[in-house]
Amino acid sequence: MTLNPLLLIAISIGAFLLGGLIGYMIKQSLAEKKRQAQNLKADHIITEAKEKAREIELEAKDAALNITQKAEDELNRRRAELNKEDDRLQKRREELDRRLEKYEEREIRLNKRQSSIDKRANEIDQMHNEIMEELQRVSQMTKDEAREVILAETEKEARADMARIIRQIESEAREKGNARARELIADAIQRVASEKVAEVTTSVVNLPNEEMKGRIVGRNGRNIRAFEQASGVDVIVDDTPEAVTVSCFDSVRREIARRALTRLVVDGRIHPANIEKTLREENEQMNQDIVEAGEQAAYDAGVAGLHVEVLKKLGRLKYRTSYGQNQLAHAVETAKIASVIAAELNADVEAAKAGALLHDLGKAMDHNTEGTHAQIGAEFAQRHGVGQKVVNIIASHHHEMEQESVEAVIAEAADAISGARPGARREDLEQYIKRLRALENIANSYNGVDRSYAIQAGREVRIIVKPNEIDDVEANRMAKNIAQQIEETMQYPGQIRITVIRESRATEYAK
């Protein structure tokens, strides 16, 4: 059976529309279910949010309640503290009020007492004036006159007490100082222990026989003139048996001439050519010996690092003497003593040794150099790199400059010890007598001196004063002045003790 195509088309369209309607209804149904599910989910979220909001609100209320409670507790605590502070302040105020009342009462009592004291003071002043008037009437002296008498008596007693205290202090200082000084000096000398006095440099040449004098003089004095001209010395040929004397102000030149003349005498060939050759050789040997002597002295003293020119000048002291004491041996001995003393006093041992070794360096200079031996020695040492402290020790060991260190004082003391020890130096009788006489003349030049004596080989001066003209204080002052004058006007080794003796005597006659 054949269907009509239009019917088929109609049926197809109807089926399509029916399918579309069914699809639409299904889609609407699904959308409605989805919307209902979303609404349920939204209601659930809203419900949860409301519950959380309720919980948060409850927590906030609890927190606010806690904060409020804590604030109330803190406020109550502060209020209690303020109440306590207010009570304390109130008590303090009451206490201050009570004290103020007591002070006011005390002030009233003090005012009454002051009035009583003022009244009593007026009465005492009146009584004092009456007593003073009575004392002046009885003593027939005014107030000023009595004050002068009292002051004079007080001054006299004070001067006596002062003299006694001065003597006591000086005695204690002298005892302690002398004991310590003796200990240091004895230890230094004992450790140095020089066995003998250094040999005095001689200028005498011994001859084997008298005939040698004629050979020294030569024909018409040719040999002796050539020798004197080449050596710069004077050869004295006199009646001294088997000896001639070499004379010259320069000790080194004199020693060169003595050595050369000794060699010529031993050799026997004495003529101008051999004389010049021998002197030239001895001069070279002397220069070498001087350097070696300076180096040996520095080694013996324990002083290192000296310039070669300083060592040369130091070596020249081997041929220089002072009061019979060899100056190089004296310098080494002084350095050793200074080293011991400096070590005992915890001073700079190296500076003390170097300064003591070089303290007489100026004595080795040429006589044409102007200045004292301390000054020119210090200048020479400074030019050749010696330290400033050592230079000051050299320049100040005779107080020509101010001593800037304790090492300078030590070197000066060591110099005095080396020169003053027994046997170190010799002094002729005439100079000895002149020195003793000069000491007594200085002492006798002071007013109030009765008599004076230089004793102990000029090491002490005892002065007896008139007791009615010189008191104890003036006696002490006189001793210091005499000591200062001796230091300024005299030259002497070591030290001189000044003793002023004041003896009071009371004499009466029974009739």
MOWOJO-V363570 format. One record per backbone hydrogen bond with DSSP energy under -0.5 kcal/mol. CO is the residue of the C=O (numbers start at 1). NH is the residue of the N-H. Records with the same first field share a line. If there is no record, write none. Layout:
CO = NH  NH
//
This chain:
1 = 3
4 = 8
5 = 9
6 = 10
7 = 11
8 = 12
9 = 13
10 = 14
11 = 15
12 = 16
13 = 17
14 = 18
15 = 19
16 = 20
17 = 21
18 = 22
19 = 23
20 = 24
21 = 25
22 = 26
23 = 27
24 = 28
25 = 29
26 = 30
27 = 31
28 = 32
29 = 33
30 = 34
31 = 35
32 = 36
33 = 37
34 = 38
35 = 39
36 = 40
37 = 41
38 = 42
39 = 43
40 = 44
41 = 45
42 = 46
43 = 47
44 = 48
45 = 49
46 = 50
47 = 51
48 = 52
49 = 53
50 = 54
51 = 55
52 = 56
53 = 57
54 = 58
55 = 59
56 = 60
57 = 61
58 = 62
59 = 63
60 = 64
61 = 65
62 = 66
63 = 67
64 = 68
65 = 69
66 = 70
67 = 71
68 = 72
69 = 73
70 = 74
71 = 75
72 = 76
73 = 77
74 = 78
75 = 79
76 = 80
77 = 81
78 = 82
79 = 83
80 = 84
81 = 85
82 = 86
83 = 87
84 = 88
85 = 89
86 = 90
87 = 91
88 = 92
89 = 93
90 = 94
91 = 95
92 = 96
93 = 97
94 = 98
95 = 99
96 = 100
97 = 101
98 = 102
99 = 103
100 = 104
101 = 105
102 = 106
103 = 107
104 = 108
105 = 109
106 = 110
107 = 111
108 = 112
109 = 113
110 = 114
111 = 115
112 = 116
113 = 117
114 = 118
115 = 119
116 = 120
117 = 121
118 = 122
119 = 123
120 = 124
121 = 125
122 = 126
123 = 127
124 = 128
125 = 129
126 = 130
127 = 131
128 = 132
129 = 133
130 = 134
131 = 135
132 = 136
133 = 137
134 = 138
135 = 139
136 = 140  141
142 = 146
143 = 147
144 = 148
145 = 149
146 = 150
147 = 151
148 = 152
149 = 153
150 = 154
151 = 155
152 = 156
153 = 157
154 = 158
155 = 159
156 = 160
157 = 161
158 = 162
159 = 163
160 = 164
161 = 165
162 = 166
163 = 167
164 = 168
165 = 169
166 = 170
167 = 171
168 = 172
169 = 173
170 = 174
171 = 175
172 = 176
173 = 177
174 = 178
175 = 179
176 = 180
177 = 181
178 = 182
179 = 183
180 = 184
181 = 185
182 = 186
183 = 187
184 = 188
185 = 189
186 = 190
187 = 191
188 = 192
189 = 193
203 = 246
204 = 206
205 = 244
209 = 212
210 = 213  214
211 = 214  215
212 = 216
213 = 217
214 = 218
217 = 223  224
218 = 221
219 = 222
221 = 225
222 = 226
223 = 227
224 = 228
225 = 229
226 = 230
227 = 231
228 = 232
234 = 236  247
235 = 237
236 = 238  245
240 = 243
242 = 207
244 = 205
245 = 236  247
247 = 234
249 = 251
250 = 254
251 = 255
252 = 256
253 = 257
254 = 258
255 = 259
256 = 260
257 = 261
258 = 262
259 = 263
260 = 264
261 = 265
262 = 266
263 = 267
264 = 268
268 = 270
269 = 271
271 = 275
272 = 276
273 = 277
274 = 278
275 = 279
276 = 280
277 = 281
278 = 282
279 = 283
280 = 284
281 = 285
282 = 286
283 = 287
284 = 288
285 = 289
286 = 290
287 = 291
288 = 292
289 = 293
290 = 294
291 = 295
292 = 296
293 = 297
294 = 298
295 = 299
296 = 300
297 = 301
298 = 302  303
302 = 304
307 = 311
308 = 312
309 = 313
310 = 314
311 = 315
312 = 316
313 = 317
314 = 317
315 = 318
316 = 319
317 = 320  327  328
320 = 327
322 = 325
323 = 426
324 = 326
325 = 322
326 = 330
327 = 331
328 = 332
329 = 333
330 = 334
331 = 335
332 = 336
333 = 337
334 = 338
335 = 339
336 = 340
337 = 341
338 = 342
339 = 343
340 = 344
341 = 345
342 = 347
343 = 346
347 = 349
348 = 352
349 = 353
350 = 354
351 = 355
352 = 356
353 = 357
354 = 358
356 = 359
358 = 361
360 = 363
361 = 364
362 = 365
366 = 369
372 = 376
373 = 377
374 = 378
375 = 379
376 = 380
377 = 381
378 = 382
379 = 383
380 = 384
381 = 386
382 = 385
387 = 391
388 = 392
389 = 393
390 = 394
391 = 395
392 = 396
393 = 397
394 = 397
396 = 399
402 = 404
405 = 408  409
406 = 410
407 = 411
408 = 412
409 = 413
410 = 414
411 = 415
412 = 416
413 = 417
414 = 418
415 = 419
416 = 420
417 = 421
421 = 424
428 = 432
429 = 433
430 = 434
431 = 435
432 = 436
433 = 437
434 = 438
435 = 439
436 = 440
437 = 441
438 = 442
439 = 443
440 = 444
441 = 445
442 = 445
443 = 446
446 = 449
448 = 466
451 = 464
453 = 455  462
455 = 459  460
456 = 459
459 = 497
460 = 455
461 = 463  499
462 = 453
463 = 465  501
464 = 450  451
465 = 467  503
466 = 469  470
471 = 475
472 = 476
473 = 477
474 = 478
475 = 479
476 = 480
477 = 481
478 = 482
479 = 483
480 = 484
481 = 485
482 = 486
483 = 487
484 = 488
485 = 489
486 = 490
497 = 461  499
498 = 500
499 = 463  501
500 = 502
501 = 465  503
502 = 504
505 = 507
509 = 511
//
